[in-house]
Amino acid sequence: MQSIETMLPTWFERALLAPVETSRECSSTSELTSYLARADASIELYRLDEARQVAASIAEHPDRHQPEFRCYVLSLSARLLLFSGKVAEGFRRYQEALNCGTTSAATIHLQWARALEMFGNYPDALQSYLAALQLLTAKDQVGVVHVHSGVARIQQFLGDFESAHQTLQHVLEQSLDPALRNIAETTRAGLLVAQGNARDAIELLDRIRSSGAPTSYMLQTTIQELLLLRSHIQLHRWDLAGSLAEALGTRAEEFDLSYCAAEACYLSGRIFSDSASPYYSPPLAIEQFKRALKHTERFAFCPLHSQIHFELATLYRSIGHHRNAYQHLERFSAFATSSLSVEALHRSKQIEIRLATESLRHELRHWQQRHASTEAALEDALRTIETYKQRLDEQIAHLGVVAHDLKNPLAAILMSTSILDRYGDRLSKEDRTKHLTNIIQTTEWMKGLIISLLDFAALSTGRLKLTIEPIHCALLMDTVIETYRLRALAKSLTIHKLYASEELFVLADSQRLQECLDNLLSNAIKYSPLGRNIYCSIEQRSERVRLSIRDEGPGLTAEEQQRLFREFSRARSRDTGNEGGTGLGLSIVRRFVEAMNGTIDCESTPGHGSTFFIELPVAPTSVTQSSNGAVSRTDAPHQLQVH
């Protein structure tokens, strides 16, 4: 019996030319094999509706449960569920397919990897490709070439061009069938285009076409021509690129190659949107990009979506249509973040910053030629742009830190809720309480992390306002101590109060000062060994009041103290279970304290604990205390904008 893998190229050609036939019931084993191959070809061509029609016919075949077919039927079902947005259900069906037997495991891994790659889930696709490679033998040349080509494409997307070249070189060094070598060489041409080596790519593509090696199916030829089109655009060969884009778009539409048609229209739009092109025309570019979007309606999940929306957002912004630009930027952000996007978001921000910077620098050069006297002001504008870029980079870096720190607690919450959902009625009351407590504690930790994120964002953008008024130090310190009393008792820690005999008031923002003391006391408890002491002190020093918290923890080295109040700097302690945080807490405390005209510092010696102290201005004596402990004065509190 002919295998599905060997039939696939033939079925690609038939899928290009013949309408799907589902009215006739399958009646033989060879016919079922043909239907499975036809479904694979339809998925590879992004003809998902057609693949579902074929799957409906397969569902009626009496031999679909036979061992040699069951795994392939389950794999087809898994991929269709994936493209329908039912990712979890699709993954379960994929696992069922793998459990059918070891003989087909490599093919199932390969099919799933390709579907994940088309879906835009590159990390999981890479894992599946590698899993397939472990099961393939040297004789399985078809599978080996497809695996190496897929791995190289993903490495290319992640920017690891050196590894991608090595991956392809490894497979090209083997003695391959000419058609398979054609596939690998085409992938290598795509890698050269992505690196910007357009001339080398054109030379390689010409060598492929002149070698006389057979092309396995028409789609392969179309992919090669799309790579040639990208190369012409890189080299600014606008006439060649324009004629090729028009021919490719027409041919792809004729043979219902929706994805290729979409990419051809997208590249045509690039020709009209490039200001260096003699055909530069934003309206025509927008028309081509919208035409590309229509072709992608049949496959809702693919990286091309985000590229098209980003180009449309850039074009609309350049012609002043900000509402349309915002709408497409929202769509772009949704697609970018769905594929993992901290890395994709970071790259998009860098592109956006570069476009904005280049545009402003062009304007600056223009005004410098006309008004030499404004040179100093223009240099200030450039510095402002660089500051804006650095601020965005900091925020993007913070997104990466938060995404990393939220991953593990989210996994813990998901595990506990899953256990409660599946086995809640079989668990003891003690076990249920344990899981609920774990969820609550983890959620509280995540809440603190998000609060830090919001504070950091407010401070970075200058939107935070402080209300400066007299604050009763002892009452505020008691409130903070009471909040953490249970946590201290859990570690057998004793908190000592060392307050001045007289009542002391400081000028500060009550909420933000409480957050600062919360952070210092929380750290003291976190890094203190069991059974030790913590000392909370209040004393007046000339015209300032010092609020200090001292612990008996492991202490800090001089190097750790130097970077203690920097963003994303984390302390680590083996004695306390290697606890850490986002590295934002103390940096936020420092900026709050400085905004309230105060100072913060640390005194510490390794092995002898640490003392953190905040010094703030003493409040005027003309204050009164109400019955509920709040402090007021004759003049109203004033607001301070924090930058």
C-alpha positions in Angstrom: 0.0 0.0 0.0 1.4 3.4 -0.9 2.2 5.5 2.2 0.6 8.9 2.9 4.0 10.6 2.8 4.9 9.5 -0.7 1.4 10.3 -2.0 1.5 13.9 -0.6 3.3 15.7 -3.5 0.9 14.1 -6.0 -2.1 15.1 -4.0 -0.8 18.7 -3.8 -1.0 18.8 -7.6 -4.5 17.3 -7.6 -5.6 19.7 -4.7 -4.5 22.6 -6.8 -6.7 21.7 -9.8 -9.6 19.5 -8.7 -12.5 20.5 -6.5 -13.0 18.4 -3.3 -15.2 15.3 -3.8 -17.1 14.3 -0.7 -20.4 13.0 -2.1 -19.1 9.6 -2.8 -18.6 7.3 0.2 -15.2 5.8 0.7 -15.2 2.1 -0.1 -11.6 0.9 0.0 -8.4 1.1 1.9 -6.5 2.9 -0.9 -9.3 5.4 -1.1 -9.1 6.2 2.6 -5.3 6.7 2.2 -6.0 9.1 -0.7 -8.5 11.0 1.4 -6.0 11.4 4.3 -3.3 12.6 1.9 -5.9 15.0 0.3 -6.7 16.4 3.8 -3.0 16.9 4.5 -2.6 18.8 1.3 -5.6 21.0 2.0 -4.2 22.0 5.4 -0.8 22.7 3.9 -2.5 25.0 1.4 -4.5 26.7 4.2 -7.7 25.3 2.7 -9.2 24.5 6.1 -12.8 24.4 5.0 -11.9 21.9 2.3 -9.9 19.8 4.8 -13.0 19.7 7.1 -15.1 18.5 4.2 -12.6 15.7 3.5 -12.5 14.9 7.2 -16.3 14.5 7.2 -16.0 11.9 4.5 -13.3 10.1 6.4 -15.5 10.0 9.5 -17.9 7.7 7.5 -15.3 5.2 6.4 -15.7 1.8 8.1 -11.9 1.2 8.3 -11.0 4.5 10.1 -10.5 2.7 13.4 -8.0 0.2 12.1 -4.5 0.6 13.8 -2.7 1.7 10.6 -5.2 4.5 10.0 -6.5 5.5 13.5 -3.3 7.5 14.4 -3.6 9.5 11.1 -7.3 10.2 11.6 -6.6 11.4 15.1 -3.7 13.6 13.9 -6.0 15.2 11.2 -8.6 15.8 13.9 -6.0 17.4 16.2 -4.8 19.8 13.6 -8.3 20.9 12.6 -9.1 21.5 16.3 -6.0 23.6 16.6 -6.9 25.8 13.6 -10.4 26.1 15.1 -9.0 27.7 18.2 -9.6 24.6 20.4 -5.9 24.3 21.3 -6.3 22.2 24.5 -8.6 19.7 22.8 -6.4 19.5 19.8 -3.4 18.7 22.0 -5.3 15.9 23.7 -6.2 14.4 20.3 -2.5 14.7 19.3 -1.5 12.8 22.4 -4.1 10.1 21.5 -2.6 9.8 18.0 0.9 9.3 19.5 -0.4 6.6 21.8 -1.6 4.5 18.9 1.8 3.1 18.2 5.5 3.8 17.7 5.6 3.2 13.9 3.7 6.3 13.1 5.0 8.6 15.9 7.6 10.4 13.8 5.0 11.3 11.1 2.5 12.4 13.8 5.2 14.6 15.4 6.0 16.1 12.0 2.4 16.8 11.1 1.8 18.5 14.5 5.0 20.5 14.3 4.1 21.9 10.8 0.5 22.8 12.1 2.0 24.6 15.1 4.4 26.5 12.8 1.5 27.6 10.6 -0.4 28.6 13.7 2.5 30.8 14.9 3.5 28.7 18.0 7.2 28.5 17.2 8.6 27.2 20.5 6.2 24.2 20.7 6.7 23.6 16.9 10.4 23.4 17.4 10.0 20.8 20.2 7.8 18.7 18.0 10.2 18.8 15.1 13.0 17.7 17.4 10.8 14.9 18.8 10.2 13.7 15.2 13.9 13.8 14.4 14.8 11.5 17.3 12.4 8.9 15.9 13.5 9.1 12.2 16.2 7.0 10.7 18.7 7.9 8.1 16.6 6.0 5.5 13.6 8.3 6.1 14.9 11.0 3.8 11.5 12.7 3.3 10.9 13.1 7.0 14.5 14.1 7.7 14.5 16.9 5.1 11.1 18.3 6.2 12.2 18.2 9.9 15.5 20.0 9.2 13.8 22.6 6.9 11.2 23.3 9.6 13.8 23.6 12.3 15.8 26.0 10.1 12.7 28.2 9.4 12.0 28.5 13.2 15.6 29.3 14.0 15.4 31.9 11.2 12.3 33.5 12.8 14.0 33.6 16.2 17.0 35.4 14.6 19.5 32.5 15.1 20.8 32.5 11.5 24.0 30.7 12.3 22.2 27.7 13.7 19.7 27.7 10.8 22.6 27.5 8.3 24.2 24.7 10.2 20.9 22.8 10.4 20.4 23.0 6.6 24.1 22.3 5.9 23.8 19.1 7.9 21.0 17.7 5.7 22.5 19.0 2.4 25.7 17.1 3.1 23.8 13.9 2.8 23.1 12.1 -0.5 19.5 13.3 -1.2 16.9 12.7 -3.9 17.0 15.8 -6.3 13.4 16.8 -5.4 14.3 16.7 -1.6 17.4 18.7 -2.2 15.3 21.2 -4.0 13.1 21.6 -0.8 16.2 22.1 1.4 17.8 24.5 -1.0 14.6 26.6 -1.2 14.6 26.8 2.6 18.2 28.0 2.5 17.3 30.7 -0.1 14.6 31.9 2.3 17.2 32.1 5.1 19.5 34.2 2.8 16.6 36.6 2.0 15.8 37.0 5.8 19.4 37.9 6.4 19.4 40.5 3.7 21.7 38.6 1.3 19.4 39.1 -1.6 22.0 38.7 -4.3 23.2 35.4 -2.9 19.5 34.3 -2.7 18.9 35.1 -6.3 22.0 33.3 -7.4 20.9 30.2 -5.4 17.3 30.3 -6.8 18.7 30.6 -10.4 20.9 27.6 -9.7 18.0 25.6 -8.3 15.8 26.3 -11.4 18.6 25.7 -13.9 19.7 22.4 -12.3 16.8 20.5 -13.8 16.0 18.9 -10.5 12.3 18.0 -10.3 10.0 20.2 -8.2 7.7 18.0 -6.0 4.6 20.2 -6.5 3.5 23.6 -7.8 3.5 25.2 -4.4 7.3 24.8 -4.2 7.7 26.7 -7.4 5.5 29.5 -6.1 7.5 29.7 -2.9 10.7 30.1 -4.9 9.1 32.9 -6.9 8.0 34.6 -3.7 11.5 34.5 -2.4 12.7 35.9 -5.7 10.2 38.7 -5.4 11.4 39.6 -1.8 15.0 39.6 -3.2 14.1 42.1 -5.9 12.4 44.4 -3.3 15.5 44.3 -1.1 17.7 45.3 -4.1 15.2 48.0 -5.1 14.6 46.4 -8.5 11.2 48.0 -8.6 10.2 47.2 -12.2 11.1 43.5 -11.9 9.4 43.3 -8.5 6.2 45.0 -9.7 5.7 42.7 -12.7 6.6 39.6 -10.8 4.2 40.5 -7.9 1.3 41.0 -10.3 2.0 37.7 -12.1 2.3 35.8 -8.9 -0.9 37.3 -7.4 -2.9 36.4 -10.5 -1.5 32.8 -10.7 -2.0 32.2 -6.9 -5.6 33.4 -7.1 -6.2 31.2 -10.2 -5.1 28.1 -8.4 -6.7 29.1 -5.1 -3.3 29.3 -3.3 -4.7 31.8 -0.7 -1.6 32.1 1.4 0.6 32.7 -1.6 -1.8 35.2 -3.0 -1.9 37.0 0.3 1.9 37.2 0.5 2.1 38.3 -3.2 -0.4 41.2 -2.4 1.5 42.0 0.8 4.8 42.3 -1.1 3.1 44.3 -3.8 1.9 46.7 -1.1 5.5 46.9 0.1 6.5 48.2 -3.3 3.9 51.0 -3.2 4.7 51.8 0.5 8.5 52.2 0.2 9.4 55.9 -0.1 12.4 54.9 -2.2 10.3 53.3 -4.8 9.3 55.3 -8.0 5.9 53.7 -7.5 5.4 55.1 -4.0 1.7 55.6 -3.4 0.2 55.1 0.1 -3.4 54.7 -1.3 -2.3 51.9 -3.7 -0.3 50.3 -0.9 -3.3 50.3 1.4 -5.4 48.8 -1.4 -2.9 45.9 -1.8 -2.6 45.3 1.9 -6.4 45.1 2.3 -6.5 42.7 -0.7 -3.9 40.6 1.2 -6.1 40.6 4.3 -9.1 39.3 2.3 -7.0 36.3 1.2 -6.1 35.6 4.8 -9.7 35.4 6.0 -9.6 31.6 5.4 -6.8 31.1 7.9 -7.2 33.2 11.0 -3.9 32.2 12.6 -0.7 33.0 10.8 2.2 35.4 11.3 1.4 37.2 8.0 -1.6 38.8 9.8 0.5 40.8 12.2 2.8 42.0 9.4 0.0 43.3 7.3 -1.7 45.1 10.2 1.6 46.7 11.2 2.2 48.0 7.6 -1.4 49.4 7.5 -0.9 51.1 10.9 2.3 52.7 9.7 0.8 53.9 6.4 -2.3 55.3 8.0 -0.2 57.2 10.5 2.0 58.6 7.8 -1.1 60.2 6.0 -2.7 61.4 9.2 -5.5 58.8 9.6 -4.8 58.2 13.2 -8.1 56.4 14.0 -7.4 53.7 11.3 -3.8 53.5 12.4 -4.8 52.8 16.0 -7.3 50.1 14.9 -4.7 48.2 12.9 -2.1 48.7 15.6 -4.5 47.1 18.1 -5.0 44.1 15.7 -1.2 43.9 15.2 -0.6 43.8 19.0 -3.2 41.1 19.5 -1.5 38.8 16.9 2.0 39.7 18.1 1.3 38.9 21.8 -0.7 35.7 21.0 2.5 34.1 19.6 4.7 34.8 22.5 5.0 37.5 22.5 7.2 39.5 24.7 9.9 38.8 22.1 7.8 39.8 19.2 6.5 42.8 21.0 10.0 43.9 21.8 11.0 43.6 18.2 8.0 45.6 17.1 8.7 48.3 19.5 12.3 48.5 18.3 10.9 48.8 14.7 8.4 51.5 15.7 11.1 53.5 17.6 13.5 53.2 14.6 10.8 54.5 12.2 9.9 57.4 14.6 13.6 58.3 15.1 14.4 58.2 11.4 11.4 60.4 10.6 12.4 63.0 13.2 16.0 63.0 12.2 15.0 63.7 8.6 12.9 66.6 9.8 15.8 67.8 11.9 18.2 67.8 8.9 15.7 69.8 6.9 15.3 72.5 9.5 19.1 72.6 10.1 19.6 73.5 6.4 17.1 76.3 6.6 17.8 77.6 10.1 21.3 77.1 11.3 20.6 79.1 14.4 18.3 76.4 15.8 21.0 73.7 15.9 21.2 73.6 19.7 17.4 73.2 20.0 17.4 70.4 17.5 20.1 68.5 19.4 17.9 68.8 22.5 15.1 67.2 20.5 17.4 64.3 19.5 18.3 63.8 23.1 14.6 63.7 24.0 14.0 61.0 21.4 16.9 58.9 22.8 15.5 59.3 26.3 12.1 58.2 25.0 13.7 55.2 23.4 15.5 54.3 26.6 12.3 54.6 28.6 10.5 52.3 26.2 13.3 49.8 26.3 13.1 49.8 30.2 9.3 49.2 30.0 9.8 46.4 27.5 12.5 44.9 29.7 10.2 45.1 32.6 7.4 43.3 30.6 9.9 40.5 30.1 10.7 40.3 33.8 7.1 40.3 34.8 6.2 37.7 32.2 8.9 35.5 33.5 7.9 36.0 37.1 4.2 35.4 36.5 4.8 32.2 34.6 5.6 29.9 37.5 2.8 31.2 39.9 0.3 31.0 37.1 1.3 27.4 36.5 0.9 26.7 40.2 -2.5 28.2 40.3 -3.5 26.3 37.2 -2.3 23.0 38.7 -4.2 23.6 42.0 -7.4 24.6 40.3 -7.2 21.7 37.9 -6.8 19.3 40.8 -9.7 20.8 42.6 -11.8 20.7 39.4 -11.1 17.1 38.6 -10.6 15.5 42.0 -12.2 18.0 44.4 -15.0 15.6 45.5 -12.4 12.8 46.3 -9.9 15.0 48.2 -10.0 15.4 52.0 -10.9 18.6 53.6 -7.3 19.2 54.6 -6.1 18.7 51.0 -8.7 21.0 49.6 -7.8 23.7 52.2 -4.1 23.2 51.3 -4.8 23.8 47.6 -7.0 26.8 48.3 -4.4 28.3 50.6 -1.8 27.8 47.9 -4.0 29.6 45.3 -4.7 32.5 47.7 -1.1 33.0 48.7 0.1 32.8 45.1 -2.6 35.3 44.0 -1.5 37.7 46.8 2.1 37.5 45.6 1.0 38.2 42.0 -1.1 41.1 43.2 2.0 42.6 44.8 3.9 42.1 41.6 1.2 43.9 39.6 1.1 46.7 42.1 4.8 47.1 41.6 4.3 47.1 37.9 1.6 49.8 38.1 3.8 52.0 40.4 6.8 51.6 38.2 4.7 52.6 35.1 3.2 55.6 36.9 6.7 56.8 38.0 8.2 56.2 34.5 5.5 58.2 32.8 5.2 61.0 35.3 1.5 60.4 36.0 1.8 59.7 39.7 0.6 62.5 42.1 1.6 62.6 45.8 -0.5 64.3 48.5 2.0 65.7 51.0 0.5 66.2 54.5 1.6 65.7 58.2 1.7 61.9 59.1 1.8 60.5 62.6 4.9 58.2 62.4 4.0 55.8 65.3 0.4 55.2 64.1 1.6 54.5 60.6 4.4 52.1 61.7 2.0 50.3 64.0 -0.4 49.8 61.1 2.4 48.2 59.0 3.6 46.0 61.8 0.1 44.7 62.5 -0.3 43.8 58.8 2.8 41.5 58.9 2.3 40.1 62.4 1.0 36.7 61.2 3.9 36.4 58.7 6.4 37.1 61.5 4.7 34.6 63.8 4.9 31.9 61.1 8.7 32.2 61.2 8.9 32.7 65.0 10.2 36.3 64.6 9.8 38.9 67.3 9.2 42.5 66.2 10.4 45.2 68.7 9.2 48.8 68.7 11.8 51.4 69.6 9.9 54.7 69.3 10.9 58.2 70.5 9.1 59.3 73.7 7.4 62.3 72.0 5.0 62.1 69.1 6.7 62.7 65.8 5.1 63.9 62.5 6.6 63.9 59.0 5.6 65.6 55.8 4.8 62.8 53.4 2.1 61.0 51.3 0.4 58.5 53.7 -0.4 55.8 51.2 3.1 55.8 49.6 5.0 56.0 52.8 3.0 53.0 54.1 4.0 51.1 50.8 7.6 52.0 51.5 7.5 50.7 55.1 5.5 47.6 53.9 8.3 46.8 51.4 11.1 47.2 54.0 9.4 45.1 56.7 8.3 42.5 54.2 12.0 42.1 53.1 13.2 42.0 56.7 10.7 39.1 57.4 11.6 37.3 54.1 15.3 37.3 54.7 15.4 36.7 58.4 16.2 33.2 59.7 13.7 31.5 62.0 13.5 32.7 65.6 15.3 36.0 65.2 14.4 39.6 66.0 13.3 42.6 64.0 13.6 46.2 65.4 11.4 49.0 64.1 12.6 52.5 65.3 11.5 56.1 65.1 13.8 58.9 66.2 14.3 62.6 65.4 17.5 63.9 64.0 17.6 67.7 63.8 14.9 68.8 61.3 14.3 65.2 60.0 12.7 62.0 61.4 14.4 58.7 60.8 12.2 55.5 60.3 14.4 52.4 60.4 13.9 48.6 60.2 16.7 46.4 61.3 16.9 42.6 60.9 19.3 39.8 62.0 19.5 38.2 58.6 22.5 37.2 56.5 23.4 40.8 55.6 24.6 42.3 52.3 28.0 42.6 50.8 29.4 46.0 49.6 28.7 45.0 46.0 25.1 44.1 46.8 24.6 47.4 48.6 25.9 49.4 45.6 23.2 48.0 43.2 20.5 47.6 45.9 18.2 50.4 44.8 18.6 49.9 41.0 15.8 48.6 38.8 15.6 44.8 38.4 18.3 44.3 41.0 17.6 41.2 43.1 19.0 40.0 46.4 19.6 36.2 46.9 20.1 34.4 50.2 20.8 30.8 50.6 19.8 31.0 54.3 16.2 31.9 53.4 15.5 29.6 50.6 17.0 31.7 47.8 14.0 34.1 47.9 13.8 36.9 45.4 11.5 39.2 43.6 11.1 41.4 40.5 14.0 43.7 41.6 11.6 46.7 41.4 10.5 47.0 45.1 13.5 49.0 46.5 13.9 51.1 43.4 10.2 52.2 43.7 10.7 52.9 47.4 13.8 55.1 46.6 11.8 57.1 44.0 8.8 57.5 46.3 11.0 58.7 49.2 13.0 61.1 47.0 9.7 62.5 45.7 8.7 63.2 49.3 11.9 65.2 49.8 13.4 62.3 51.8 16.4 59.9 51.6 16.8 56.2 52.0 19.9 54.2 52.7 21.1 50.8 54.1 23.8 49.8 56.6 24.8 46.1 56.5 27.6 43.7 57.2 27.6 40.1 55.9 26.5 37.8 58.8 25.3 40.7 61.0 21.9 41.7 59.5 20.8 44.9 57.7 19.3 48.2 58.7 17.2 50.2 56.2 16.2 53.7 57.2 14.1 56.5 55.7 14.6 60.1 56.7 11.8 62.6 56.0 11.3 66.3 56.9 9.6 67.0 60.3 6.1 68.4 60.0 5.2 71.7 61.5 3.9 71.5 65.1 0.5 73.2 64.2 -1.2 69.9 63.7 -4.2 68.3 65.4 -5.2 64.6 65.7 -8.8 63.5 65.2 -10.5 60.8 67.2 -9.9 58.2 64.4 -6.1 58.8 64.5 -6.0 60.9 61.3 -3.8 64.0 61.4 -4.9 67.4 60.1 -3.6 71.0 60.0 -5.0 74.4 59.4 -3.7 74.7 55.8 -4.9 72.1 53.2 -2.5 69.4 52.0 -0.7 70.1 48.7 -0.3 67.8 45.7 3.1 67.0 44.2 3.5 65.7 40.6 6.1 63.0 40.4 8.3 62.9 37.3 
